[in-house]
């Protein structure tokens, strides 16, 4: 994919955060994404829209059909059956999952399961979508399908913050880069500027393929 997606920014608690975090340590990314998720949940627990939804590297799915996985969070919110059907059907179509709707979610391929996890977050209509290296275990075809779904969700107005150490993915998808190393924020800059002329020695070394201790 060569398309650059718009609106890959998130405004949370009056702080402008960014779309992709390129870093060599995935443990850092998971910690920061989960911390942001907890913060957003505490901001608006009773909001008409969920403040945030999160998709992790390994999808957490129910032992139910794909459709039932999408319906579950809506039923917990007390939505009517017609609203649950309408929202679930719309997102199944948007995520290109209609053909898999009645199949057991846990028996799908890894790439399909990750799209179901994304759809499960999508159906909640969050203000912010947090992604922790969602394509880390996927093959190129599954990655392309997942990125297409993320792009469509972003174009619907959902703000996306994604952690990744995949430089190619960051180039494809990010508007802005937040570069962390050793738990410290070293750079926050537009993506084009980051890849053209990184400011920190660590970022330059990382972009050149070096290993950061």
Order of alpha helices (4+ residues) and beta strands (2+ residues): beta-beta-beta-alpha-beta-alpha-alpha-alpha-beta-alpha-beta-alpha-beta-beta-alpha-alpha
